[in-house]
Amino acid sequence: MSTTAERLYELLPAIHRIRDAEQGYPLRELLALIAEQVAAMEENLDQLYDDQFIETCAPWVAPYIGDLIGYRSLHGVAPSVASPRADVANTIRYRRRKGTAAMLEQLARDVTGWPARAVEFFQLLGWTQYMNHLRHQAHYSPDMRNWEQLHWRGTAFDTLAHTVDVRHIGNGAARHNIPNIGLYLWRVRAFPLTRTPAVIDADIGAGLRFRFNPLGTDMALYNTPETEEEITHLAEPRNVPLPLARRWLKAHLDDYYGPDKSLRVELDGNPPALIARSQITICDLSDIKDGGGNVIAWAHQPAAGSGRVAIDPELGRLAFADPPAAAPLVSFHYGFTTALGGGEYERGTPVTVLPLQSVQGGAALQPALNAVQNGGTVEVSDSRRYVETPTINVNAGQTVVLRAANGTRPLLAASGNIALNLGADATLILDGWVISGGTLTLAAFADTLPRRLILHDCTLVPGPRGAPPVDDAPGMIVNHAFAKVELERCITAPLHIAADAEVSLSECIIDATAPGRIAYRGPGGVDTAPGGALSLESCTVIGKVHTQQLTLASDCIFVAALAPAGDTWLAPLWAERRQSGCVRFSFVPPGSRTPRRYHCQPEEGDAQTRPHFTSLRYGDPGYGQLRQSTSEKIRRGAHDESEMGVLHGLYQPQRETNLRVRMDEYLRFGLEAGLIYGS
């Protein structure tokens, strides 16, 4: 019996309870049914009371409360407005501070989910001083000795005076005018990489020169955005994700270097030993070249015996004055647009097959893989480099998982093909890995039973050390005709897949490093051999594609082109079976041979519409990001009016629309706002 039923039963006179016991408790059972309805009514009354307040109301009630105060609903794409509860709760607070720069900045941050800064451009106009209202901080001419002020010129943190520009800010052409408010938004995020071994520069090394990037290439280091503690505080450089500049980092090193900060260098040990702040020097470690263009040294190498450690944040380089006593471990942040490929971000609940083998510290993976070939999981719990070329065996009918733990990004630095020996009806799952220098290779087996290869949040690095590969340098080769391959949120080098296999990709980038190279085809030495049946959703493909069947291509961008002369391919996107399959809401290069199309770009006779990217080079912060100059037919051309391509799931056009809707409501009369992207 429930507590309510017991309470009701105890209220009965004792004589009735005695007789009820003699007859098998029928009265008690009746009261139990009545108690259920009483409890339901009590719960409903409690909820009706809670529904009067936005903080405790049911989700379906929030729009009705918002309607009472004139709230306009938005696209629920950013986490902050996925439910209108917080937005409705903040409406009155926004209106009380309507039109202030701090309020507009907070609104932009809440509505879009991006870091933001509001700039009142009329405060930066240069004009003759009025003697009764002197502005001592508003110098018409810049102070050439104030390097910090000059460092931020032309950015969101510019404080220099400017001449007036009378054009409208809404079209993005102008900024500094009396009615103008600028809302700077940062779309590039700062992702951490923790305690990964610095890579020695083998070309001119001598054990003193290292790179932060585990792939051994140069990359810009980013700061960790700090949360603003006061709502009236306008964002400063430390509050938004920005690449660290040499001079700025040198002047503010205490704010960025150290435990729980943007950057630190340690020497491997148990526990690792942090290199003291007093030993760190920020300088330019650019290449010094000889007359033939060969790199012979880095500039500003610390003097031997000084004990100094030099860091170049713009190139991601590290130089020691003397050989370190142990391997250096670096923790830093890098810029990227979204959680894609391997990374130290939350990847959801991982697939686990028992038994579980744990590996860490860069130890060999092969023994752990051998121990689970009859089914099991190998989990790596750090972001170290694993330098080996393993062979992965999975017995028939079994499942093996090779994964990185949440919050880690290990690198498998192979030196050749990584053989995948899967038994009949076996499954291999790779999760959270970055793999360079090797190709995942699945052989052709004699039987007709399937093999399943699944990759989640993995990166098969395009090109050796970021350099452009040749057409026969794929990230994956699948020779088994009955294989089924699934990739989700991955970045991969070209794929060579058997013609009868099936491949499914979701939110992926296939990168051949150039539109004229081959991104997808069949295995073997024949460049024109078709690959297996292909399904793509929200993908960006850089390079030519030849497939047996294009089962589905939805919200995709194909960046492909034939060579001006001598190309043996018939089309940049080439499907053999055009009577089946569908291409919808995608950019398809002119001259492609595809199945039927639905709402694709460019339309017939349109030679101007094509995608423009911030960068198509893997490792750049803007890799795969569409520029604002790209036509709206592509930027809003997906099935849900988001952008085509791999960043479809960010819903960037909807975020812009949400902010413009809110700006119309909260701007003071006579002011005009413009959206400016800081990244």
C-alpha positions, 0 to 999 in steps of 0.5 A: 500500500502507498503512504496515502492509502495507509493514511486513509485506512487508518482513519477508518473506525477499528470495527470496520478494519477488524471486519475488513480483515475477516473478509480478506481486506476488500475495503483496504483494496478499495481505498488503495484505488481511491488513494491513487486518484488522490495522489494524481490530483495532488501531483496535478495541483502541485504542477499547476502551482509550479506552472505559474513560474518560468523556472519550474513550469512544464516545457509546454507551458513556457511559450504560453508564459512568454506570450503574456510578455510578448515573447517571440519564439526563435529557432531552437538551434543554439543550446541556450534557446533549444528550450525557450525557458531561459530566454523567456526568463531573461526577457524582462531583464533584457528589457530593463537594460534595453539598448545598452552595449552590455545587454546587446552583448549578452543577448548575442551570446545567449541567442547564438551560443557564440562568444560575442562583443558589442562595439558602439562605433559612434564612440570611436568616431574622431571629431573636434573636441567640444570644450564643455565636454572633453573626451581625454581618452578620444585621441584623434591621432593614435599614440604610436608608442601604445603598442597594445592599442595598435595591436588591436586596430581593426578588430573588435577591441580597437579603441582608435578614432576613425573617420566617419563612414556613411554607408549602412552597416547592415550590408557589412560594408561600413562600421564607423558611423553615428547610428552603428552598433557592431556585434562581433561573433566568434565561430571558431572554438578553442579545443584543448589537447592535454599532456601530449608529447611535443614532437621533435623537429627531426630536420634540424633537431639536436633534441632542442626543437619541438612542435606542439602539434602531435602531427609535427606541423606548425599550428597557431595556439589559442587561448581558453575563453574565460567566463565573464563574472559580471553581466555589465562587463564587456568582453575582453580578449581573454573572454573570447577564443583568439589565436595567441600573438607573440607580443600579447602573450609576452606581455600577459604571460601570467594570464595564459601560462600555468596549470588550468590555463591556456598553455603549459609545458611539463617534463614527463614523469610521475607526476609531470614537472611543470616548467616554471614561468620564470624559464619561459620566453616568448619569441619568434622561432621562424625558420632561418634558411640558407641561399638554397631555401633549406631550413638550417635553424630557427630564429632566436634559439635560447643560448645554451646554458641559460636554462630558458625555454622559448615558445612561439604561439603563432607557429606552435614551436618550442625550443630548449636552451639545453636538452630537456631531462625528460620528454616534454609534454605540452598542454594547449588549445587549438582552433576549429569550428566544430567537434569533428574528428578526434578530439578531447570533447564529449562523444556520448556514451561509448560502446563497450564490449567486455573484457576491457583492456586499458592502455596508457602512457604510449605503451604498445597497443598490439598486446591489448589488441591480441587479448580481445580478438575474441571480442572486447574493448581496448581503451586508451586513457590519455592523449599520448602518441602511440608509434606503431603499426598494429594488426587488428584481428577480430574472430568470426562473429565477434566485436572489437572496440578500439577507442579513446576515452572521453576527454582524450585524443590519442594519435596512432602514428603508423609507418605503413598499412594497418591490416584489419583481419576481420572474421566472417560477420565480425565488427570493428569499431574505432572511436576517437582516434587520430591516425597518421602515416598509415592506411586502414586496409581490409583484405578481400576474403574468400567467403560472402559473409559481411564485415562491418567497419565503424568509425566514430569521431576519428581522423585519418589524416589527409596527406603525410604531415599535412602535405598534399598526397598523391592519388594512391595515398588513401586513408582506407582501402576496403577490398572485401566486396561484402563489407559495410563501412560506416563513418560518423563525424570523421575527417578522412583521407581518400577512400578506396572501396570495393565496388560491391561494398556499402559505405555510409557517411554522416557529418564527414569530410573526405579530403583529397587535398585538391578538387582535381585529386581523387577522393573516392574510387575503387581499390587497385591501380586503376584510377577510374575503377568505381567504388562501392555504393555510397550514402552521404548526409551533411558531408563535404567532399574535396576531390573527385568521386566515382561510385557504383551507386550514389544511394543518397547525397543529402545536404552535401558539398562536392568540391571537385573538378576535372583537369583542364586537359588529359583527364581520364574521368568522365565527370567530377562526380560520377555514378555508374547506376543513375537509375537508382539513388537520389541527390538532394539539397546539395552542391553538385559540380557542373558536368556531374553524372548523378541520379535524379536531383532535387533542389540542388545547386547550381541550377541550370545556366547558373555559373556563379553559384559555388562554395567559397571556403575559409580554408581547405587545408586540414589543421587550419582553424577555418577548415571546411568553413564556408565564407560569408561571401558564399551564395545564400543558395548554398549557405541556406540551401539545405533541407531545413534552410541551414547550410550545405556541407559538414557544418550543417549541424551548427545551424549558423544561418538560423543563429544569425536569423535569431539574432537579427530578430532579437536586435529589432526588438532590443535596439534603441530607436535610430540605431542600426546593428551589423553582425561581424565575424571575428573568426 
